[in-house]
Amino acid sequence: MKMIRAFIRPEKEQEVVLALEGAGFPSLTKMPVFGRGKQKGLQVGPVRYDELPKTLIMTVVDDEDAEKVIGLIRDKAWTGFIGDGKVFVSPVEAAYTVRTGEAIL
């Protein structure tokens, strides 16, 4: 299994979530976050914003679904401008249900 973490523009959150749900990937976690990338913030006139708002979407999918999910996120989060976000993919070694202690994998 793979964990996919996508840092995207907040205004693209709903579009990404609906696309994932429509493609059969309804399970996810999302949260508002702040950060900065290579551009180190944003300069608007004399005001500098060091950290910009983003939305973090996390989901765990089967290995064979990872590329499809990444493609959906990239397609729906894309604006073509700096700051569209990043997608990180990590292997998941184990998962457990809290209530029962049952191993999921």
C-alpha positions as CSV (number, residue, x, y, z in Angstrom):
1,M,0.0,0.0,0.0
2,K,1.0,3.6,-0.5
3,M,0.3,6.7,1.5
4,I,-0.2,9.8,-0.7
5,R,0.2,13.2,0.8
6,A,-0.8,16.1,-1.4
7,F,-0.2,19.8,-0.5
8,I,-2.5,21.8,-2.8
9,R,-4.1,25.2,-3.1
10,P,-7.1,25.6,-0.7
11,E,-9.3,26.7,-3.6
12,K,-8.7,23.4,-5.4
13,E,-9.6,21.2,-2.4
14,Q,-13.2,20.5,-3.2
15,E,-12.4,19.7,-6.9
16,V,-9.8,17.2,-5.8
17,V,-11.9,15.6,-3.1
18,L,-14.9,15.2,-5.5
19,A,-12.7,13.7,-8.2
20,L,-11.2,11.2,-5.8
21,E,-14.6,10.2,-4.5
22,G,-16.0,9.9,-8.0
23,A,-13.2,7.6,-9.0
24,G,-13.9,5.3,-6.0
25,F,-11.4,6.6,-3.5
26,P,-13.7,8.1,-0.8
27,S,-11.4,7.6,2.2
28,L,-9.1,10.5,3.0
29,T,-8.0,13.0,5.6
30,K,-7.7,16.7,4.9
31,M,-6.5,19.6,6.9
32,P,-5.5,23.2,6.5
33,V,-1.7,23.8,6.7
34,F,0.7,26.6,6.1
35,G,4.1,26.4,4.4
36,R,6.4,27.6,1.8
37,G,8.2,26.1,-1.1
38,K,11.1,27.1,-3.3
39,Q,9.7,30.5,-3.8
40,K,10.0,31.1,-0.1
41,G,6.6,32.8,0.2
42,L,5.0,35.6,-1.8
43,Q,5.8,39.3,-2.2
44,V,2.8,41.6,-2.9
45,G,4.0,45.1,-3.1
46,P,5.8,46.0,0.2
47,V,4.2,43.1,2.0
48,R,5.9,39.7,2.2
49,Y,4.0,36.5,3.1
50,D,6.5,33.9,4.3
51,E,4.0,31.1,4.7
52,L,1.1,30.5,2.4
53,P,-2.1,28.5,3.2
54,K,-2.4,25.1,1.6
55,T,-4.6,22.1,2.1
56,L,-3.1,18.7,3.0
57,I,-4.9,15.7,1.6
58,M,-3.8,12.2,2.8
59,T,-5.0,8.9,1.6
60,V,-3.8,5.3,1.6
61,V,-4.4,3.2,-1.5
62,D,-3.3,-0.1,-3.0
63,D,0.0,0.0,-4.9
64,E,-1.8,-0.5,-8.3
65,D,-4.1,2.5,-7.6
66,A,-1.3,5.0,-6.6
67,E,-0.6,6.3,-10.1
68,K,-4.3,6.8,-10.8
69,V,-4.8,8.8,-7.6
70,I,-1.7,10.9,-8.2
71,G,-2.9,11.6,-11.7
72,L,-6.3,12.7,-10.5
73,I,-4.8,15.0,-7.9
74,R,-2.4,16.5,-10.4
75,D,-5.2,17.1,-13.0
76,K,-7.6,18.7,-10.5
77,A,-5.1,20.7,-8.5
78,W,-3.3,22.2,-11.5
79,T,-3.5,25.9,-12.3
80,G,-0.2,26.3,-14.1
81,F,1.2,28.9,-11.6
82,I,3.9,28.6,-9.0
83,G,2.6,27.2,-5.8
84,D,0.2,24.6,-7.2
85,G,1.6,22.1,-4.6
86,K,3.5,18.9,-4.2
87,V,2.5,15.2,-4.0
88,F,4.6,12.8,-1.8
89,V,4.3,9.0,-1.9
90,S,5.4,6.7,0.9
91,P,5.2,2.9,1.4
92,V,2.9,1.8,4.2
93,E,4.3,-1.1,6.1
94,A,1.4,-1.8,8.5
95,A,-2.0,-0.5,9.5
96,Y,-4.2,-1.3,12.5
97,T,-7.8,-0.6,13.6
98,V,-7.6,1.3,16.9
99,R,-10.8,-0.2,18.4
100,T,-10.0,-3.9,17.7
101,G,-6.3,-3.9,17.2
102,E,-6.8,-5.8,14.0
103,A,-4.1,-5.6,11.4
104,I,-5.5,-4.2,8.2
105,L,-2.6,-5.3,5.9
